[in-house]
Amino acid sequence: MGRGDKKTAKGKREKGSFGVSRNKSKIKAQLKRVASKKRVIPGEEAKPKKTARKKAQA
């Protein structure tokens, strides 16, 4: 069982097909979760947000 076997995930990746062992909706959901995670670059901390100054009343 390997790349030539169309019932395994490896075989489905080789052929580019989807099915029970390689479910398209599960793959898309996993990619969406990975993309939505916030990535922090090491050495770069979160900078505090600048607040807008209030206008002086005349």
Sequence and secondary structure as in RCSB ss.txt:
>XXXX:A:sequence
MGRGDKKTAKGKREKGSFGVSRNKSKIKAQLKRVASKKRVIPGEEAKPKKTARKKAQA
>XXXX:A:secstr
  TT TTSHHHHHHHT  SSSS HHHHHHHHHHHHHS    TT               
